[in-house]
Amino acid sequence: MEAKKKILEITETFGMKAEVAARAMGIKTATFRKNKSEKSSTHNFNEKNLTDLISYIKSEAKKIDINN
């Protein structure tokens, strides 16, 4: 449950749409939405999803050139 909480906090903080967050975690958009839902007890985010999301954000941030 901790991974889900962190993932939702991160996606909300960065205003990430389902499509972007799903791509970042290497999952389908429908899977992201199921995992995000409170109604689903069979689908949930895991530590790999969290790690993938953080890695994606870091890699995208490195692409930003603040000197130009």
Protein Blocks (a to p, Z undefined) as FASTA:
>chain_A
ZZmmmmmmmmmmnopafklmmmmnopafklmmmmmpmklmkbccdfklmmmmmmmmmmmm
mmpcfkZZ
